[in-house]
Every structure is written in C-alpha cells, then in structure tokens.
Amino acid sequence: MARSPLTPAEYWDLYKPYRGTGEQPAPPADRFEWTQFPDHGPGPEILGTPRTALERVFSHAEPGPGAHGAQQMGGKWLEGRERELTVLRWQYEPGAWADLLKRSGFSYVDARIVPPPGDEALGTLLVRAGVA
C-alpha cells in the first residue's frame, strides 16, 4: 500500500525532530542559519521574493581542496539525531555550480562563498538560482 505524502513539517521532522514539549512553535523569521556557524550569514533578504518553486537557495560548507562531486557525509550532525545519517552532498566550487544550474535551465544564478567568522578555516557555499 502506498504511503501518503508527508507534510513539510513531517518531512523535516524525519531529519531534525522537534524535542520540546507541547506544540512546535514557528521558527524565528529574522534568521535562517544558512551557514554552519550559529548567527552567521545572510538573513531573510537572501530569499528575495520568489515567484515559483523553481527559485532555490541552498548552502553547505565550502568544499575543501580536491573535494568535488558526490561526497558521502555521515554523522549525527543534525541537532537531536540519535543515530547516524549518511547522505550524499554534491560539492563543487561556485563557478561549477553556476555552470551546472545554467545548463539545467536556470536563467540567473548567484553562487558564492560566505566568508567564515573569526579564525574558522572554511566558509559556506551559498547558491541562489531562478528562472526569468
């Protein structure tokens, strides 16, 4: 028997389950934690005013030297996880992401590295793409 589709909240809870008591509160709308560093990086202004679901934003840690393509990433790196989760993360430099997304039909792409705070070694790759 087919499983019914998950709501966005149910899907998210598979990866970062709510551990509080009572009904889960809405997240604060003044920050999005796009980077791997708490309270660092752009706020809601990065979203702009998307017109369709084809406008996307994604981010992950800046690729290290020699890292490109699919990289296995595992660990209890999502807050509250009790068991390890392994996923593939596609790592490319900003220019490679821009090229891939443009070849996939996105008409504008902003792919850049957000510098890290303090003396951290790697920044955050942040990509925003959309169609005209």
Number of C-alpha atoms within 10 A of each C-alpha: 3 4 5 6 8 9 9 8 12 12 12 12 12 10 14 15 15 16 10 8 7 7 7 10 9 6 8 7 8 10 15 16 15 23 22 16 14 11 13 17 20 16 14 12 9 14 12 8 8 12 10 9 8 12 18 15 16 12 18 17 18 24 20 13 7 8 13 14 13 12 13 10 12 12 12 12 14 13 11 12 14 9 10 10 13 12 11 11 14 15 20 19 18 19 12 13 20 22 13 14 18 16 10 9 12 19 13 15 22 14 22 19 18 19 16 18 14 6 6 9 10 16 21 21 23 22 20 19 21 20 16 7
